[in-house]
Amino acid sequence: MITRITVLTLLIASTVASAQQTNLPIRKTVDTPKRSIRLDVPMTNSIRNAFKAGTRDFSGKPGPNYWQLEADYTIKASLDPATQTITGSEKISMHNNSKDDLKTIVLRLDHNLFRPEAQRGASVPAEATDGMIVTSLKVAGQAVDLTAAAPVMTRRGNGGGPNASTKMTISGLTQTIATINLVDPVKAGATAELEIEWHTKLPGGPNGRGHRMTQRFDSKLFQPTQWFPRIGKYDDLRGWETSPYLGPSEFYNNFGKFDVSITVPGGWIVSGTGVLQNPNEVLTETARQRLTTVLNSNDDVIIVSETEKGPGKATAPGDKLTWHFVADRVNDFAWATAENFVWKATRATIPGKGAIPIHMVYLPERAKLFDQAGKISRHALEFYSALWAPYPFPQLTLQDGPSAGMEYPMVINSNQGAADHETGHQWWPMMLGTNETRYGWMDEGFNQYMNILSAADRDGKPYNLDGLGQSYGQMSGDENEAPMMWNANDAGSGYRFQTYGKAPLMLSMLGGIVGDQAVINAMKKYTAAWAYKHPSPWDYMFFMNNELGQNLDWFWYYWLWTTETADGSIQEVKTANGKTTVTVHQAGQMPSPVVLKVEFDAAGPALKPVANAKLIDATTAEVTWPASVWFDGNRTFNAVMNFGDRKIKKITFDPHGRFPDVNPADNVWPRE
């Protein structure tokens, strides 16, 4: 019951609160006189939990309690070209290195994307298929009921229901994510053995849109990817990663060992992840002899020529042959096969490691697409090995086929057109296992950045990142742009810029703050710290802060969590008694350093030294103030310079084009 006294008390309290509140003026302009500069980055529940558990911390390095799941695969698969179907069986050893008892196991069944009812992004399969058909599934030797309804599960593996304690069930067999409900949890530190039998048809035809959506040329060439059931990723951040495979965004996989045997018709050449274990059984003596010469020079060596076709000529004799590959410390396996592949090879010399082979398999009529493929791939392997870390794998293979721009461990589905970019992925995410499903910029975006460095080196000229950061101002503000920390799986039409395009612009600005070489050196150390592990965006940000020796949280916040710009301009220039005051304005929300290029007349009094300036030449100086000059929220800053009485003829704000700007034309005084 509310009494009259209570009502009166509430009214008085409300009146006092209103009197104490500062009323803001109603907004009537696009520009605002003040802005609130955020100086930290958001810490989501997932990263807070990891910090609490000691698996990650503000050093940006793996924490003292860091762990990760591992999965080893033994796969036996057979391809029937007539039905375009792979039939396979596999044994998976899932090593639960977490601190949790797992009550569920998540499977990735990516080929269910090709089912007509599948949830998809912008990609369109070349044809509808029945997807991944699982015919048998066992855990620890016990069968999983493939027909019974399973209880609803959470990512951490908690769940229940009438069947939970009596039999193992599975849900999502027609989706790209399926969940096994276990009777007995997989204890922390234990290993679970899974056995799966399955078959899947590879989609083909002219109507595929997007990488991985077409996986064969008729019945003559097959390029399988995501072709087998895989264990999902369970990590210290979210437990099971249950984001569906929608097509555009890519993967987040466990590291482990793959032992894969693939049976195809005789005469068909097979390439794939790993090292061929049985060359005497599948290759001709001629091919084996030619392979021994590959590491002797940078020349391309033909292993199987266009005229060598069929069993006994392209391969060893036999109606069917089984090719056996083994790969260790990898996070996926891809392969290709064709009835008339040409196979050539060359070498790359990895710093500190020595020569390794580069294999190329392609259709004879597409030979021109591979003329320069070996040369480009060699440069990429050698350049990125020196830039980040030595190439970690024993070989690289370029595979021809309908997907001409896709990457897997030791394998790129590419000709010479995308060879540099796809080779770069052997570092991200094949060496640093980033979560591409959520944070595609951590592999595609970094790759685009390093491709700029590689292209310049290949052309024999210095790299140039000028203008990139500034150019972001021309595209920001588009409502279709998803911030980089938005889940890439849900980025929609903004996916490509969010994932590929924006990171090089961000790193251009970072180089404008600390120097490009400092950025490269820090990322080299980041690569070493997280090799064969799974870094998050927070790990990257905090690692870079520590290596660069300053708290750049404000920088990371505006680039990764927002779509804001700096949008600087020179508003006014005044000179009196040798002092020049340049009034710089920022219309955007993102702060940036104030960098002014000052050009003087050729003749006049000597220039006085200025503490925050450096001379470019006898008549040009560059003056810098840190981004912290904006942290009080003001939109204007008076940059005061005292070079003496030499006449200034031109001043340019952000002369290297590193800070996002809507209209660079107003960065120059006097106005042109």
C-alpha positions as CSV (number, residue, x, y, z in Angstrom):
1,M,0.0,0.0,0.0
2,I,1.4,3.4,-1.0
3,T,0.7,6.1,1.5
4,R,0.4,9.9,0.9
5,I,3.7,10.4,2.7
6,T,5.4,7.9,0.4
7,V,4.1,9.6,-2.7
8,L,5.3,13.0,-1.4
9,T,8.7,11.5,-0.7
10,L,9.0,10.1,-4.2
11,L,8.0,13.5,-5.7
12,I,10.6,15.3,-3.7
13,A,13.3,12.8,-4.7
14,S,12.3,13.1,-8.3
15,T,12.4,16.9,-8.2
16,V,15.9,16.9,-6.6
17,A,17.2,14.5,-9.2
18,S,15.8,16.7,-12.0
19,A,17.4,19.7,-10.5
20,Q,20.8,18.0,-10.3
21,Q,20.7,16.7,-13.9
22,T,22.5,18.7,-16.6
23,N,20.2,19.2,-19.5
24,L,22.0,18.8,-22.8
25,P,21.0,21.1,-25.7
26,I,18.9,19.5,-28.3
27,R,21.1,18.6,-31.3
28,K,20.6,20.7,-34.4
29,T,23.9,20.2,-36.4
30,V,25.8,17.3,-37.8
31,D,29.0,18.5,-36.1
32,T,29.2,18.6,-32.3
33,P,31.4,20.8,-30.2
34,K,32.7,18.0,-28.0
35,R,33.2,14.2,-28.3
36,S,33.8,11.4,-25.9
37,I,37.0,9.5,-26.6
38,R,36.9,5.9,-25.5
39,L,40.4,4.9,-24.2
40,D,39.8,1.1,-23.6
41,V,38.4,-1.9,-25.5
42,P,35.3,-3.8,-24.6
43,M,36.0,-7.0,-22.6
44,T,33.3,-9.6,-23.4
45,N,32.2,-12.4,-21.1
46,S,34.3,-14.8,-23.1
47,I,37.6,-13.0,-22.7
48,R,36.8,-12.1,-19.1
49,N,36.3,-15.9,-18.4
50,A,39.7,-16.6,-20.1
51,F,41.5,-14.0,-18.0
52,K,39.9,-15.4,-14.8
53,A,41.0,-18.9,-15.7
54,G,44.5,-17.8,-16.5
55,T,44.4,-19.1,-20.1
56,R,45.0,-15.5,-21.5
57,D,46.1,-12.2,-20.0
58,F,47.1,-8.6,-20.7
59,S,50.5,-9.7,-21.9
60,G,48.9,-10.9,-25.1
61,K,50.7,-14.2,-24.8
62,P,49.2,-17.6,-24.0
63,G,48.4,-17.6,-20.3
64,P,50.0,-20.0,-17.8
65,N,46.9,-22.2,-18.0
66,Y,46.4,-22.1,-21.7
67,W,45.1,-25.3,-23.3
68,Q,43.6,-26.5,-26.6
69,L,41.8,-29.5,-27.9
70,E,43.6,-31.7,-30.4
71,A,42.2,-34.2,-32.9
72,D,44.0,-36.9,-34.8
73,Y,42.3,-38.4,-37.9
74,T,42.8,-41.7,-39.7
75,I,40.6,-41.6,-42.9
76,K,40.0,-44.1,-45.6
77,A,38.1,-42.7,-48.6
78,S,37.2,-43.9,-52.0
79,L,36.0,-41.8,-55.0
80,D,33.6,-43.0,-57.6
81,P,33.8,-40.7,-60.6
82,A,30.6,-42.1,-62.1
83,T,28.4,-41.0,-59.2
84,Q,30.7,-38.1,-58.1
85,T,30.6,-39.6,-54.6
86,I,33.2,-40.0,-51.9
87,T,32.6,-42.9,-49.5
88,G,34.6,-42.8,-46.3
89,S,35.3,-44.2,-42.9
90,E,37.4,-42.4,-40.2
91,K,38.7,-42.8,-36.7
92,I,39.2,-39.7,-34.7
93,S,41.1,-39.4,-31.4
94,M,39.9,-36.3,-29.7
95,H,42.2,-35.2,-26.9
96,N,40.3,-33.3,-24.3
97,N,43.1,-31.1,-22.9
98,S,40.5,-28.7,-21.3
99,K,39.6,-28.5,-17.7
100,D,36.0,-29.5,-18.4
101,D,34.2,-32.8,-18.6
102,L,32.6,-32.8,-22.0
103,K,29.0,-34.0,-22.0
104,T,28.6,-33.4,-25.8
105,I,30.8,-33.5,-28.9
106,V,30.2,-31.2,-31.8
107,L,30.7,-32.4,-35.3
108,R,31.1,-30.1,-38.4
109,L,29.3,-31.5,-41.4
110,D,30.1,-28.8,-43.9
111,H,28.8,-30.6,-46.9
112,N,25.3,-30.3,-45.6
113,L,25.5,-26.7,-46.9
114,F,24.7,-28.3,-50.3
115,R,21.3,-29.6,-49.1
116,P,18.3,-27.6,-50.5
117,E,17.1,-26.6,-47.0
118,A,20.4,-25.5,-45.7
119,Q,20.9,-22.1,-44.1
120,R,23.3,-20.1,-46.2
121,G,25.0,-16.7,-46.7
122,A,25.7,-15.3,-50.1
123,S,27.3,-18.4,-51.5
124,V,25.3,-20.7,-53.9
125,P,26.2,-24.3,-54.4
126,A,26.7,-25.5,-58.0
127,E,24.0,-28.1,-57.4
128,A,21.8,-29.4,-54.6
129,T,23.0,-32.7,-53.1
130,D,22.0,-34.9,-50.1
131,G,24.9,-33.4,-48.2
132,M,26.9,-35.4,-45.7
133,I,25.2,-38.7,-45.1
134,V,26.4,-40.3,-41.9
135,T,25.6,-44.0,-41.9
136,S,27.4,-45.1,-38.7
137,L,28.7,-43.3,-35.6
138,K,30.4,-44.7,-32.6
139,V,32.0,-43.1,-29.5
140,A,34.3,-45.4,-27.4
141,G,33.0,-48.3,-29.4
142,Q,29.4,-47.7,-28.5
143,A,26.9,-46.8,-31.3
144,V,25.2,-43.4,-31.4
145,D,21.5,-43.6,-32.2
146,L,21.2,-41.7,-35.5
147,T,17.4,-41.6,-35.4
148,A,16.4,-40.7,-31.8
149,A,15.7,-37.1,-30.9
150,A,18.5,-35.6,-28.8
151,P,18.0,-33.2,-25.9
152,V,18.9,-29.5,-26.3
153,M,22.5,-28.8,-25.5
154,T,24.5,-25.7,-24.5
155,R,27.9,-24.9,-25.9
156,R,29.6,-26.0,-22.7
157,G,28.0,-29.4,-23.1
158,N,25.4,-29.3,-20.4
159,G,22.0,-30.7,-21.1
160,G,19.5,-33.3,-20.2
161,G,16.3,-35.1,-21.2
162,P,14.7,-38.5,-21.1
163,N,17.5,-40.0,-23.3
164,A,20.4,-38.4,-21.6
165,S,21.4,-41.2,-19.3
166,T,20.3,-44.2,-21.4
167,K,21.7,-43.8,-24.9
168,M,23.8,-41.5,-27.0
169,T,21.9,-39.5,-29.6
170,I,22.7,-36.8,-32.1
171,S,20.9,-33.7,-33.3
172,G,21.6,-31.7,-36.4
173,L,22.5,-34.4,-38.9
174,T,21.0,-32.4,-41.7
175,Q,22.8,-29.2,-40.7
176,T,26.4,-28.1,-40.8
177,I,26.6,-28.4,-37.0
178,A,25.6,-31.6,-35.3
179,T,25.8,-32.4,-31.6
180,I,26.4,-35.8,-30.0
181,N,24.8,-36.2,-26.6
182,L,27.0,-38.5,-24.6
183,V,26.0,-41.0,-21.9
184,D,29.4,-40.8,-20.3
185,P,31.3,-37.5,-20.4
186,V,34.7,-37.2,-21.9
187,K,36.7,-36.5,-18.7
188,A,39.2,-33.6,-18.6
189,G,42.5,-34.8,-19.8
190,A,41.0,-37.9,-21.4
191,T,40.8,-39.0,-25.1
192,A,37.6,-39.9,-26.9
193,E,37.7,-42.3,-29.9
194,L,35.1,-41.7,-32.6
195,E,34.4,-43.9,-35.6
196,I,32.3,-42.6,-38.4
197,E,31.1,-44.0,-41.8
198,W,29.7,-41.6,-44.3
199,H,29.4,-40.7,-48.0
200,T,28.9,-37.4,-49.8
201,K,28.4,-36.2,-53.4
202,L,30.6,-33.4,-54.7
203,P,28.6,-30.6,-56.3
204,G,29.4,-29.6,-59.9
205,G,28.0,-27.5,-62.7
206,P,28.0,-23.9,-64.0
207,N,25.8,-22.3,-61.3
208,G,28.1,-22.3,-58.2
209,R,28.8,-18.9,-56.7
210,G,31.5,-18.5,-54.1
211,H,34.6,-20.5,-53.2
212,R,34.1,-24.2,-52.2
213,M,30.6,-24.2,-53.8
214,T,31.8,-26.1,-57.0
215,Q,34.0,-29.1,-56.3
216,R,34.4,-30.8,-59.6
217,F,34.7,-30.4,-63.4
218,D,32.1,-32.9,-64.7
219,S,33.4,-36.3,-63.7
220,K,37.0,-35.7,-64.8
221,L,38.4,-33.5,-62.0
222,F,37.5,-33.4,-58.3
223,Q,38.6,-30.8,-55.8
224,P,37.1,-31.9,-52.4
225,T,37.1,-29.5,-49.5
226,Q,35.5,-29.8,-46.1
227,W,34.7,-33.2,-47.4
228,F,34.7,-35.3,-44.2
229,P,33.0,-35.1,-40.7
230,R,35.3,-33.0,-38.4
231,I,35.4,-32.4,-34.7
232,G,34.2,-28.9,-33.8
233,K,36.4,-26.5,-31.9
234,Y,36.1,-26.4,-28.1
235,D,38.1,-23.6,-26.5
236,D,38.6,-21.6,-23.3
237,L,36.6,-18.7,-24.6
238,R,33.2,-20.1,-25.5
239,G,33.3,-23.8,-25.2
240,W,32.0,-25.4,-28.4
241,E,32.1,-23.1,-31.4
242,T,28.6,-23.7,-32.8
243,S,28.5,-21.1,-35.6
244,P,27.0,-22.7,-38.6
245,Y,28.9,-22.9,-41.9
246,L,27.1,-20.4,-44.2
247,G,29.5,-20.4,-47.1
248,P,31.4,-17.1,-47.1
249,S,33.2,-17.1,-43.8
250,E,35.6,-19.9,-43.2
251,F,37.0,-22.1,-40.4
252,Y,38.1,-22.7,-36.8
253,N,39.7,-26.1,-36.5
254,N,41.7,-28.2,-34.1
255,F,45.4,-29.1,-34.8
256,G,46.3,-32.7,-35.0
257,K,47.7,-35.5,-37.2
258,F,46.1,-36.7,-40.4
259,D,46.7,-40.2,-41.8
260,V,44.6,-40.3,-45.1
261,S,44.3,-43.0,-47.7
262,I,42.4,-42.1,-50.9
263,T,41.4,-44.7,-53.5
264,V,40.8,-43.5,-57.1
265,P,40.8,-45.1,-60.5
266,G,44.3,-46.1,-61.9
267,G,45.8,-43.3,-64.0
268,W,44.3,-40.6,-61.8
269,I,46.9,-38.4,-60.0
270,V,46.1,-37.4,-56.4
271,S,47.5,-34.4,-54.7
272,G,46.8,-33.3,-51.1
273,T,47.8,-32.1,-47.7
274,G,50.8,-33.9,-46.3
275,V,53.6,-36.1,-47.7
276,L,52.9,-39.1,-50.0
277,Q,53.8,-42.3,-48.1
278,N,53.7,-44.9,-50.8
279,P,55.2,-43.5,-54.0
280,N,56.4,-46.9,-55.0
281,E,52.9,-48.2,-55.1
282,V,51.2,-45.3,-57.0
283,L,53.9,-43.6,-59.2
284,T,55.8,-44.8,-62.2
285,E,59.5,-45.3,-61.9
286,T,60.0,-42.4,-64.3
287,A,57.9,-40.0,-62.1
288,R,59.8,-41.1,-59.0
289,Q,63.2,-40.5,-60.7
290,R,62.0,-37.0,-61.9
291,L,61.0,-36.1,-58.3
292,T,64.5,-36.7,-57.1
293,T,65.7,-33.8,-59.2
294,V,63.2,-31.2,-58.1
295,L,65.3,-29.7,-55.2
296,N,68.4,-29.2,-57.4
297,S,67.3,-25.9,-59.0
298,N,64.6,-23.3,-59.4
299,D,63.6,-24.8,-62.8
300,D,60.1,-26.3,-63.3
301,V,60.5,-30.1,-63.6
302,I,57.7,-32.1,-65.3
303,I,56.8,-35.1,-63.2
304,V,53.9,-36.4,-65.3
305,S,53.5,-34.8,-68.8
306,E,50.4,-34.2,-70.9
307,T,51.2,-37.2,-73.0
308,E,51.5,-39.6,-70.1
309,K,48.0,-40.7,-69.4
310,G,46.3,-43.7,-67.8
311,P,47.5,-46.6,-65.6
312,G,51.1,-47.5,-66.2
313,K,51.9,-44.1,-67.8
314,A,50.6,-41.4,-65.5
315,T,50.6,-43.7,-62.5
316,A,51.6,-47.2,-61.6
317,P,49.5,-49.9,-63.2
318,G,46.1,-51.0,-61.7
319,D,42.4,-50.4,-62.1
320,K,42.4,-48.7,-58.7
321,L,45.2,-47.2,-56.6
322,T,45.3,-46.0,-53.0
323,W,47.3,-42.9,-52.3
324,H,48.5,-42.6,-48.7
325,F,49.3,-39.1,-47.2
326,V,50.4,-38.2,-43.7
327,A,50.5,-34.7,-42.2
328,D,51.3,-33.6,-38.6
329,R,50.3,-30.5,-36.7
330,V,47.8,-29.4,-39.3
331,N,44.2,-28.2,-38.9
332,D,42.6,-29.6,-42.0
333,F,43.1,-31.8,-45.1
334,A,42.3,-31.1,-48.7
335,W,43.0,-32.9,-51.9
336,A,42.4,-33.0,-55.7
337,T,42.4,-35.6,-58.4
338,A,41.9,-35.8,-62.2
339,E,42.2,-38.3,-64.9
340,N,44.6,-36.2,-66.9
341,F,46.5,-33.9,-64.5
342,V,49.8,-32.5,-65.7
343,W,52.2,-32.6,-62.7
344,K,55.2,-30.3,-62.5
345,A,57.3,-29.2,-59.5
346,T,59.9,-26.7,-58.5
347,R,61.5,-25.7,-55.2
348,A,61.6,-22.9,-52.6
349,T,64.5,-22.4,-50.3
350,I,63.2,-21.6,-46.8
351,P,65.5,-19.5,-44.6
352,G,67.0,-21.6,-41.9
353,K,65.4,-24.7,-43.2
354,G,66.5,-25.5,-46.8
355,A,64.8,-26.5,-50.0
356,I,61.3,-27.9,-50.1
357,P,59.2,-28.9,-53.1
358,I,56.4,-26.9,-54.7
359,H,54.0,-29.2,-56.6
360,M,51.6,-28.0,-59.3
361,V,48.8,-30.2,-60.8
362,Y,46.6,-28.8,-63.5
363,L,44.6,-29.7,-66.6
364,P,46.6,-29.5,-69.9
365,E,44.3,-26.9,-71.4
366,R,44.9,-24.6,-68.4
367,A,48.7,-24.8,-68.5
368,K,49.2,-21.0,-69.2
369,L,47.5,-20.3,-65.8
370,F,50.5,-22.1,-64.2
371,D,53.4,-20.7,-66.2
372,Q,54.4,-18.4,-63.4
373,A,52.8,-20.2,-60.5
374,G,56.0,-21.8,-59.3
375,K,58.0,-18.6,-59.4
376,I,55.3,-16.6,-57.6
377,S,54.8,-19.3,-54.9
378,R,58.5,-19.6,-54.4
379,H,58.8,-15.9,-53.8
380,A,55.9,-16.0,-51.4
381,L,57.2,-18.9,-49.4
382,E,60.7,-17.4,-49.1
383,F,59.5,-13.8,-48.4
384,Y,56.9,-14.7,-45.8
385,S,59.3,-17.1,-44.1
386,A,61.7,-14.2,-43.6
387,L,58.9,-11.8,-42.7
388,W,57.1,-13.8,-40.1
389,A,58.5,-17.3,-39.4
390,P,60.0,-20.1,-41.5
391,Y,57.4,-22.0,-43.5
392,P,56.5,-24.9,-41.2
393,F,55.5,-27.6,-43.6
394,P,57.5,-30.1,-45.7
395,Q,55.9,-29.1,-49.1
396,L,53.3,-26.9,-50.9
397,T,50.9,-28.0,-53.6
398,L,48.9,-25.8,-56.0
399,Q,45.8,-27.6,-57.2
400,D,43.8,-26.7,-60.3
401,G,40.0,-26.9,-60.3
402,P,36.8,-24.8,-60.1
403,S,37.9,-23.1,-56.9
404,A,40.8,-20.9,-57.8
405,G,41.3,-19.1,-54.6
406,M,41.2,-21.2,-51.4
407,E,43.7,-22.4,-48.9
408,Y,44.3,-25.5,-46.7
409,P,47.4,-26.8,-44.9
410,M,50.2,-27.4,-47.5
411,V,47.6,-27.0,-50.3
412,I,46.3,-24.0,-52.2
413,N,43.5,-24.4,-54.7
414,S,45.0,-21.7,-56.9
415,N,46.8,-21.0,-60.1
416,Q,49.3,-18.1,-60.5
417,G,46.6,-15.5,-60.1
418,A,46.1,-15.9,-56.4
419,A,49.2,-17.8,-55.6
420,D,50.8,-15.1,-53.4
421,H,47.7,-14.5,-51.3
422,E,46.8,-18.2,-50.8
423,T,50.4,-19.1,-49.9
424,G,50.2,-16.4,-47.3
425,H,47.5,-18.3,-45.6
426,Q,50.0,-21.0,-44.6
427,W,50.9,-18.6,-41.7
428,W,47.3,-17.4,-41.0
429,P,45.3,-19.5,-40.2
430,M,47.3,-22.7,-40.9
431,M,50.1,-21.8,-38.4
432,L,48.1,-19.4,-36.2
433,G,44.7,-21.1,-35.9
434,T,42.5,-18.0,-35.7
435,N,38.7,-18.2,-35.5
436,E,37.9,-17.2,-39.1
437,T,34.2,-17.8,-38.6
438,R,34.1,-14.8,-36.2
439,Y,37.2,-12.8,-36.9
440,G,38.1,-13.2,-40.5
441,W,40.2,-10.1,-40.5
442,M,42.8,-11.9,-38.4
443,D,43.7,-14.0,-41.4
444,E,42.3,-12.5,-44.6
445,G,42.9,-8.9,-43.5
446,F,46.4,-9.6,-42.3
447,N,47.0,-11.6,-45.5
448,Q,46.0,-8.6,-47.6
449,Y,48.4,-6.4,-45.6
450,M,51.4,-8.8,-46.1
451,N,50.5,-9.2,-49.8
452,I,51.3,-5.5,-50.2
453,L,54.7,-6.0,-48.7
454,S,55.3,-9.1,-50.9
455,A,54.2,-7.5,-54.1
456,A,56.6,-4.6,-53.6
457,D,59.5,-7.0,-52.8
458,R,58.7,-9.1,-55.9
459,D,58.8,-5.9,-58.0
460,G,62.1,-4.9,-56.4
461,K,60.8,-1.7,-54.8
462,P,60.1,-0.4,-51.3
463,Y,56.6,-1.1,-50.0
464,N,54.3,2.0,-49.6
465,L,51.4,2.0,-47.2
466,D,50.7,5.7,-47.6
467,G,47.2,6.7,-48.4
468,L,45.6,3.5,-47.2
469,G,44.5,4.6,-43.8
470,Q,43.2,7.9,-45.1
471,S,41.2,6.2,-47.8
472,Y,38.9,4.6,-45.2
473,G,37.3,7.9,-44.8
474,Q,35.8,7.6,-48.3
475,M,33.9,4.4,-47.4
476,S,33.1,4.7,-43.7
477,G,29.5,5.4,-42.7
478,D,28.0,2.9,-45.1
479,E,25.2,1.2,-43.2
480,N,26.1,-2.1,-44.8
481,E,29.6,-2.0,-43.2
482,A,29.9,-4.4,-40.3
483,P,32.5,-3.4,-37.7
484,M,35.5,-5.8,-37.7
485,M,34.6,-7.2,-34.3
486,W,31.1,-8.1,-35.6
487,N,30.8,-11.8,-36.1
488,A,32.0,-12.3,-39.7
489,N,29.4,-15.1,-40.2
490,D,26.7,-12.4,-39.8
491,A,28.4,-9.6,-41.8
492,G,26.1,-9.9,-44.8
493,S,26.9,-7.8,-47.8
494,G,29.6,-6.0,-45.8
495,Y,31.6,-9.3,-45.2
496,R,34.2,-8.8,-47.9
497,F,35.3,-5.3,-46.8
498,Q,35.1,-6.2,-43.1
499,T,37.1,-9.3,-43.5
500,Y,39.6,-8.5,-46.3
501,G,39.6,-4.8,-47.0
502,K,39.8,-2.9,-43.7
503,A,42.8,-4.5,-41.8
504,P,45.4,-3.1,-44.2
505,L,43.9,0.3,-43.8
506,M,44.0,-0.1,-40.0
507,L,47.7,-1.2,-40.1
508,S,48.5,1.7,-42.4
509,M,47.3,4.1,-39.7
510,L,49.1,2.1,-37.0
511,G,52.3,2.4,-39.0
512,G,51.6,6.1,-39.2
513,I,51.7,6.2,-35.4
514,V,54.6,3.9,-34.4
515,G,56.3,3.3,-37.8
516,D,55.7,0.5,-40.3
517,Q,58.8,-1.5,-39.3
518,A,57.8,-1.4,-35.7
519,V,54.4,-2.9,-36.7
520,I,56.1,-5.6,-38.8
521,N,58.6,-6.5,-36.0
522,A,55.8,-6.8,-33.4
523,M,53.7,-9.0,-35.7
524,K,56.7,-11.2,-36.2
525,K,56.9,-11.8,-32.5
526,Y,53.2,-12.3,-32.3
527,T,53.6,-15.1,-34.9
528,A,56.2,-16.8,-32.8
529,A,54.1,-16.5,-29.6
530,W,51.0,-18.0,-31.1
531,A,52.3,-20.6,-33.5
532,Y,50.1,-23.7,-33.5
533,K,47.8,-22.1,-31.0
534,H,44.5,-20.1,-31.3
535,P,44.9,-16.3,-30.6
536,S,41.9,-14.1,-30.1
537,P,41.6,-10.4,-31.1
538,W,42.3,-9.4,-27.5
539,D,45.5,-11.5,-27.5
540,Y,46.6,-9.7,-30.7
541,M,45.7,-6.2,-29.3
542,F,47.4,-6.6,-26.0
543,F,50.5,-8.3,-27.5
544,M,50.9,-5.4,-29.9
545,N,50.4,-2.9,-27.1
546,N,53.3,-4.5,-25.1
547,E,55.6,-4.9,-28.1
548,L,55.0,-1.3,-29.3
549,G,55.4,0.0,-25.7
550,Q,52.2,2.0,-25.5
551,N,48.5,1.6,-24.6
552,L,46.8,1.7,-28.0
553,D,43.4,0.6,-26.7
554,W,41.8,3.8,-28.1
555,F,43.2,2.9,-31.6
556,W,41.9,-0.7,-31.4
557,Y,38.5,0.4,-30.2
558,Y,37.8,2.8,-33.0
559,W,39.1,0.5,-35.8
560,L,37.7,-2.8,-34.6
561,W,34.5,-1.9,-32.8
562,T,33.3,1.2,-34.8
563,T,33.0,2.5,-38.3
564,E,34.2,6.0,-37.3
565,T,36.8,8.3,-39.0
566,A,39.1,11.0,-37.8
567,D,38.2,13.4,-40.7
568,G,40.8,16.1,-39.9
569,S,41.2,19.5,-41.5
570,I,43.2,22.7,-41.2
571,Q,40.8,25.5,-40.2
572,E,43.1,28.4,-39.8
573,V,46.8,29.4,-39.8
574,K,48.2,32.4,-38.0
575,T,51.8,33.6,-37.7
576,A,53.1,36.2,-35.3
577,N,56.6,36.9,-34.0
578,G,58.0,33.8,-35.6
579,K,55.3,31.5,-34.1
580,T,52.8,29.8,-36.3
581,T,49.6,28.5,-34.9
582,V,47.8,25.9,-37.0
583,T,44.2,25.2,-35.9
584,V,43.4,21.6,-36.7
585,H,39.8,20.3,-36.5
586,Q,38.5,16.7,-36.3
587,A,34.9,16.2,-37.4
588,G,35.0,12.4,-36.7
589,Q,34.9,10.4,-33.5
590,M,38.3,8.7,-34.0
591,P,41.3,10.6,-32.7
592,S,44.6,10.6,-34.5
593,P,48.0,12.1,-34.1
594,V,48.5,15.5,-35.5
595,V,51.1,15.3,-38.2
596,L,51.9,18.5,-40.2
597,K,54.2,18.8,-43.1
598,V,55.6,22.3,-43.3
599,E,57.2,23.6,-46.5
600,F,59.3,26.8,-46.3
601,D,60.6,29.3,-48.9
602,A,64.0,28.4,-50.2
603,A,65.6,31.5,-48.9
604,G,65.4,33.1,-45.5
605,P,66.7,32.9,-41.9
606,A,67.9,29.5,-40.6
607,L,65.2,27.3,-39.2
608,K,65.1,27.0,-35.4
609,P,65.1,23.5,-34.0
610,V,61.7,22.3,-32.7
611,A,61.5,19.4,-30.3
612,N,58.7,17.5,-31.9
613,A,59.9,18.1,-35.5
614,K,62.2,16.4,-37.9
615,L,63.7,17.9,-41.0
616,I,62.9,16.1,-44.3
617,D,65.2,18.3,-46.3
618,A,66.5,21.9,-46.2
619,T,63.1,23.5,-46.7
620,T,60.7,20.9,-45.3
621,A,59.9,19.8,-41.8
622,E,57.4,17.3,-40.3
623,V,55.9,18.1,-36.9
624,T,54.0,15.6,-34.8
625,W,51.8,15.7,-31.7
626,P,50.4,12.5,-30.2
627,A,46.7,11.5,-30.4
628,S,46.4,12.2,-26.7
629,V,46.0,15.9,-27.5
630,W,42.3,15.0,-28.3
631,F,41.6,12.9,-25.3
632,D,39.9,15.8,-23.5
633,G,37.1,15.6,-26.0
634,N,37.9,18.9,-27.9
635,R,37.5,18.9,-31.6
636,T,40.1,21.6,-32.3
637,F,43.7,21.7,-31.4
638,N,46.1,24.6,-31.8
639,A,49.4,23.3,-33.1
640,V,52.0,25.9,-32.2
641,M,55.3,25.9,-34.0
642,N,58.3,28.2,-33.7
643,F,60.7,27.7,-36.6
644,G,61.7,31.3,-36.6
645,D,61.2,33.9,-39.3
646,R,61.5,31.8,-42.4
647,K,58.3,32.2,-44.5
648,I,56.0,29.2,-44.7
649,K,54.5,28.6,-48.1
650,K,52.5,25.4,-47.5
651,I,51.2,23.2,-44.6
652,T,49.7,19.7,-45.0
653,F,47.9,17.8,-42.3
654,D,48.5,14.0,-42.5
655,P,50.9,14.3,-45.4
656,H,51.3,10.5,-45.7
657,G,47.6,9.8,-45.8
658,R,47.4,7.5,-42.8
659,F,44.4,8.7,-40.9
660,P,40.8,8.2,-42.1
661,D,39.5,11.3,-43.8
662,V,36.3,12.1,-45.6
663,N,37.8,15.1,-47.5
664,P,41.6,15.2,-47.8
665,A,41.3,18.4,-49.8
666,D,40.8,20.5,-46.7
667,N,44.0,19.2,-45.1
668,V,46.1,21.7,-47.1
669,W,46.9,25.4,-46.3
670,P,46.5,27.6,-48.2
671,R,43.5,26.0,-49.8
672,E,44.3,24.9,-53.4
